[in-house]
Amino acid sequence: MKLIITRHAESTANKDGILAGRIPAISLSDEGRVQASKLADVFKNIEIHRAFSSPIQRCLETAEISLSGKRLDNLMDEFIEMDYGRWSGQKLSDLNQDPMWRDVQLDPANFTFPQGESFLELRLRIQKGITKLTNQCESNDVVVLFTHADVVKMILSQLLDSPINKFQAIQISPASITLIEIEPEKLSIAGVNIMFDINTVSRWIKNAD
């Protein structure tokens, strides 16, 4: 399975510096719609067999624009945004001043968001999601998954069996894509945080076998 993990394009919450979490009705910003259109230029050059998404609106809007009307196969709660609990909807500039912010950055393995989810819970549901994806898809399928920054970082951490406390070192920008090939006895990460690079993605699809 050749997995193209796509972070949603810039949302209005991203633009305003807000930790959106699972707050409903957070749309793409004007810049986000431009980014999603650029993703469409990438995806139109490759054959996509399956497409999945987090059920959150900003992911669905990114999928609708970038897939140019191609229908999603399924919405997957395993790849939904992290539940930030009481932190959801707050300004990042304010959260940066919270004493707990240091724990989020330096010791996420032992952190649970107030009335929300822990990073360990995130990792466990992602593990289930990856298993579910591989069971649903054929070995030669090209699959696109639309999800969120922390989810993408934790997918990489989980697949590499890296400690949770290291996952914050990974940078995942809005509308970026990450290229992963998953086989029963093989894992290959061809690119992380790729921005609108048609040639790199096309070459990877052709040469992934």
N, C-alpha and C positions, 0 to 999 in steps of 0.2 A: 504494500500500500504506500502510495506516494502522497503524503499529507501536507497540504498547504494551509498552515495555521495563520489566520488573518485577524489582527486586532481591528476592532471597529474604527472607523474614521473619527475625526475630531467631533466631539459632542458639544452642546452648549455648556454643559457642566465643565468639560475640559477647558473650554475657552474662558470660563469665569473662575477657574481655580477651585471648583467644588468637588468634593468626594461624593460622587453620585450613588455608588453602590447599586442597590436594587430599586431605587426610587423609580416609579413608573413615569412614562411620558417624557423622558429625556431624549430629545431629538438630536440629529446631527446639526452642527453649525453650518453656516454658508461655506466656510473653508472645508468642513467635513464632507459636504456634498461634492466639492471639487475633487477632494482626495478620492472619494469613492468612484468618481468618473475616471480618474487615472487608473484605479484598480481594474476597472472595466476594460481599459486598453490592454492591460496585462492578461486578463483572463480570456479575452476573445481570441487570443493566439494559441490557446491550448485546449485540449479536449478534457473537460471535467466530467467525470462519471457520477460522482455523488457530491452533495453539498449539505452541510449541517450547520446549525447555529445555536448559540445561546438564545433563550426566548426574550432577552431584553431588547427594548425598542431600538436602541442605537445600533445594535448588531443586525437586527432585521432590516433596518433602513440601509445599512452598508451592503448587506447581501442583495437587496432588491436592486440597488443601483449598479453594483459591480458585476452582478451576474446577468444583467441585462434581461431580466424577466425569467431566467431559468428557475424552475421551481426547487425549493429546498426539499430535501428528502425527509428531514425530521428536525424537530427542535429538541435539544438535549440539555436537560437540567444539570447534568454532570458538569457542564462547562459554563454554567451561569456565573455572573459576577459574584465575587465574594460578598458575604453578608457582613457589612461593617457596623451593624447594630446602631447604637446611639451616635456613632460618628457619621452616619449617612446624611448627606445634605449639608455638611459643615464645610466651611472654607478651609482649604489646606494650609493657608497662612496662619489660621488660628490653631489648627491641629498640630502644627509644627512646634507650638509653644507648650503643648500638653506634655507633662513628664513621661507619659506612656509612649510618646512618639519614638523615643530612643529605643524602647524595647521592640517596637515594630521593625526598626531598621537593623538592630544589632542582635536580637534574640527572638526572631519570629517563631521559632520552633516551640517556644513556651508562652506564646501570646494568644489571647482570645480577645476579640473586640468586645467592648461592653455591650451586653445583650445581643451579641452577634456570633460570628463563626471564628474558629481557630484556624491557624494555618495548617495544622495537622489534619483537621477535618477537610480543608480544601484539598490537600494532597490525596487523601483517601478517596474522595469522590472523583477526582481526576483519574486516579488509577482505575476505578470502575469504568469511567467513561472511555478511556483508551481501550480497555478490554472489550467494551461494547462496540466501539468503532471497528476494531479489527475483526470481530465476529460478524459484523454486518456487511463488510466490504470484501471484495475479491482482492487477491494478492497484487494484481496489476492495475487496480483502480487508482485514478487520480482523484483525490478527495480534498475538498475545501471545507475548513471549519472556521466559522466566525465567532470570536470570543473576546476576552478582555485581557488587559495587560498582566495583572497578577496571575491569571489563569495560564496565559502563555508561558510566563516565567516558571510557574510550578509544573507545567507539562514537561518542560525541558529538564527541570530539576529531578522530577520523578523518573523520566526515561533514562537519565544519566546516573540515577541512584546517588545523587548529590545531596549533601545535608541541607535541610530546610534553611538553615541559617546562612547559606550561600546564595539562595535564590534571588535576593535583592540586588546582587551584582549584575544581573542581566537587564539590559535596556530594551524595552519594547515600545516603540513609538506608535501613535495613532496611524492606522492604515498600513502598518508594516506587515510583512509576511515572513514566515519562518518555514523552511523547507526540511521535512523529515521523511526518510524512507524507513518503514517498519516492516520487517520480515520476521518469521519465527525465530531465526537464529542470527539476525542481523539488525543493527540499528545504525543509520547514517544521518547525521545532521549536516546538510549541505549549505545552510545559510540561516542567519538570524537577523531580524530587524532590517530586512531588505525593503527599500523604498522604490516602488514603481519601476523596477528593472526588468523590462520585458525580455531582454536577451538572456539574462542569467536564469530566469525561470524557464524559458523555452528550452535552453540547453540542458538544464537539469532534468526536465521531463523526458527529453529524447535520450539522455545518457544514463538515466537512473538505473536502468536494467544492467 
